[in-house]
Amino acid sequence: MKHLTTPLDEATVRSLHAGDHVLLSGVVYTARDAAHLRMMELIKAGRPLPLPLEGQVIYYAGPTPTPPGKPVGSIGPTTSTRMDASTPTLLSLGLKGMIGKGMRGEKVMQAMQQYPAVYFAAVGGAAALMAQCVTDCQVIAWEDLGPESIKRLTLKDLPLVVAADCCGQDAFRLGQEEYLKESK
């Protein structure tokens, strides 16, 4: 188990390999489909983004309403391929990590090698448990998007698996290959 704290630097990203288990602490930002569309509009217009990208991690999640006395509601990952169209651009601007579920497309895998970055898989179906790792949650942009607004989360030991590394290794594909080999 590796303990990581954001922001991530290139040396940390290069030390991670598909299949590694990590506990992530520090600040990450939530952004889903609608927020990604708005970020791409800002980038195309040459305007600044509402969050820093250099060394940062984006969690593809939209927390549920916050219960009394808690920093955040349930916060599970959404399917990452929905953000694939904008991911290479964000990686080129310094994004170092993403958290979601499911496989990534080939263009994202290539961009992760070109601009060293890591993709973490979060456990789907464990959103209430994952919320226990969030110590603070603040909306920083686009409150009108509700759950899809950009939020600044502070994490303490969020359990993740390195799903894809900056060397092109993909835990999903490696797992399928191993399964197929064993089933013969």
C-alpha positions in Angstrom: 0.0 0.0 0.0 1.4 3.4 -1.0 0.5 6.6 0.8 0.2 9.6 -1.6 -0.5 13.2 -0.9 -1.5 15.8 -3.5 -0.4 17.6 -5.5 1.4 14.9 -7.4 4.8 15.4 -9.0 6.2 13.6 -12.0 8.5 11.4 -9.9 5.5 10.2 -7.9 3.5 9.5 -11.0 6.4 7.6 -12.5 6.7 5.4 -9.4 3.2 4.1 -9.7 2.3 0.9 -11.6 -1.0 -0.6 -12.8 -2.4 -2.7 -10.0 -0.8 -0.7 -7.1 -3.0 0.0 -4.1 -2.8 3.5 -2.8 -4.3 5.7 0.0 -4.7 9.2 -1.4 -4.8 12.3 0.9 -4.8 16.0 0.2 -6.8 18.2 -2.1 -8.6 16.9 -5.2 -11.3 18.5 -7.4 -14.5 17.0 -8.5 -15.6 17.5 -12.1 -18.0 15.5 -14.2 -19.4 15.9 -17.8 -20.9 19.4 -17.5 -17.9 20.8 -15.7 -15.6 19.3 -18.3 -17.6 20.9 -21.1 -17.3 24.3 -19.4 -13.6 23.9 -18.8 -13.1 23.1 -22.5 -15.0 26.3 -23.5 -12.8 28.3 -21.2 -9.6 26.7 -22.6 -10.8 27.4 -26.2 -11.5 31.0 -25.3 -8.1 31.4 -23.7 -9.6 32.1 -20.3 -8.4 30.8 -17.0 -9.9 27.7 -15.4 -11.5 27.9 -11.9 -9.1 25.3 -10.5 -5.3 24.8 -10.7 -4.3 21.9 -13.0 -0.6 21.6 -12.3 0.0 18.5 -10.3 -3.7 18.1 -9.4 -6.1 15.2 -9.4 -9.7 15.3 -10.7 -12.3 13.0 -9.2 -15.1 12.1 -11.6 -17.8 12.4 -9.0 -20.9 14.4 -8.1 -21.6 14.0 -4.4 -25.1 13.6 -3.1 -26.6 16.2 -0.8 -24.6 16.7 2.4 -26.2 15.2 5.5 -26.2 17.3 8.7 -22.8 17.2 10.5 -20.9 15.7 7.5 -18.6 17.4 5.0 -20.1 15.6 2.0 -22.8 13.1 1.0 -22.1 9.8 -0.7 -19.4 10.3 -3.3 -18.8 7.4 -5.7 -17.0 7.5 -9.1 -18.7 8.0 -12.4 -17.7 6.3 -15.7 -14.5 7.9 -16.8 -14.9 7.4 -20.6 -17.4 10.2 -20.6 -14.5 12.6 -19.9 -12.1 11.1 -22.5 -12.7 13.8 -25.1 -11.3 16.5 -22.8 -8.7 14.5 -20.9 -5.7 14.8 -23.2 -6.1 18.6 -23.2 -6.3 18.8 -19.4 -3.2 16.5 -19.1 -1.3 18.7 -21.5 -2.0 21.6 -19.1 -0.5 19.8 -16.1 -3.2 17.5 -14.7 -1.4 14.5 -13.0 -4.2 12.3 -11.9 -7.8 11.2 -12.4 -10.1 9.1 -10.3 -13.1 7.3 -11.8 -14.3 3.9 -12.8 -14.0 1.8 -15.9 -11.4 1.7 -18.7 -10.0 4.7 -20.6 -9.8 5.1 -24.3 -6.6 4.9 -26.4 -6.1 8.6 -26.8 -6.2 9.1 -23.0 -3.7 6.2 -22.5 -1.4 7.8 -25.1 -1.7 11.3 -23.4 -0.9 9.8 -20.0 2.4 8.6 -21.5 3.1 11.9 -23.3 2.2 14.0 -20.2 3.0 11.6 -17.3 -0.2 11.0 -15.4 -2.0 8.3 -13.5 -5.6 7.0 -13.6 -6.9 5.7 -10.3 -10.0 3.4 -10.1 -12.3 3.9 -7.1 -14.6 1.2 -6.0 -18.1 1.6 -7.5 -21.0 0.9 -5.1 -19.0 2.1 -2.0 -20.0 5.8 -2.2 -21.0 6.1 1.4 -17.8 4.5 2.6 -15.7 6.7 0.4 -17.5 9.8 1.8 -15.8 8.9 5.2 -12.5 9.8 3.6 -13.6 13.4 2.8 -12.7 15.8 5.6 -13.9 19.0 3.7 -15.9 19.9 0.7 -16.3 23.4 -0.8 -18.0 24.4 -4.1 -15.4 26.5 -6.1 -17.1 26.9 -9.4 -20.4 26.6 -11.3 -22.8 26.1 -8.3 -25.6 26.1 -10.9 -24.5 22.6 -12.0 -25.6 21.2 -8.6 -23.9 17.8 -8.0 -21.8 18.5 -11.2 -20.3 21.7 -9.9 -16.5 21.8 -9.3 -15.8 21.1 -5.7 -12.5 21.2 -3.7 -12.3 18.1 -1.6 -9.8 17.4 1.2 -9.2 13.7 1.5 -7.7 11.5 4.1 -6.6 8.0 3.0 -9.1 7.4 0.1 -8.4 3.8 -1.0 -7.7 3.5 -4.8 -6.1 1.2 -7.3 -3.8 2.4 -10.0 -5.9 1.4 -13.0 -3.5 2.9 -15.7 0.0 4.2 -15.3 2.2 6.5 -17.4 4.0 3.6 -19.0 0.8 2.4 -20.8 0.0 -0.4 -18.5 -3.8 -0.9 -17.8 -4.9 -3.0 -14.9 -8.2 -3.7 -16.6 -6.6 -5.2 -19.7 -3.9 -7.0 -17.6 -6.7 -8.6 -15.5 -8.6 -9.7 -18.6 -5.5 -11.2 -20.1 -4.7 -13.1 -16.8 -8.3 -14.4 -16.6 -8.3 -15.6 -20.2 -4.9 -17.3 -19.7 -6.2 -19.1 -16.6 -9.4 -20.2 -18.2 -7.7 -22.1 -21.0 
